[in-house]
Amino acid sequence: MEVLSLVEKIGKVTHFFANINVAVIELEDEINQGDEIHIKGHTTDFTMKVDSMQIDHENVEKAGDGQSIGLKVPSPVRQNDEVFLVE
């Protein structure tokens, strides 16, 4: 079993659009396309690579503190699930 090294909390889920599997994440730190993140909550617990993200329906390669991004996720997430950067 692989042990994840969760570097730091970088944000939290504020909304989930189930029909398109997109999470809205309010960031507290920087995230870049290609980063690996871990989303954890009461019933959520998975790791994924950030293949693409959007701000206001525009593709971006990086985003930072105070911004909200749209991120396609492989499974449902819930409001207030925490998002961590994985090393």
Buried (B, 14 or more C-beta within 10 A) or exposed (E): EEEEEBBEBBBBBEBBEEEEBBBBBBBBBEBEBEBBBBBBBEEBEEBBEBEEBBEEEEEBEBBEEEBBBBBBBEEEBBEEBBBBBBE
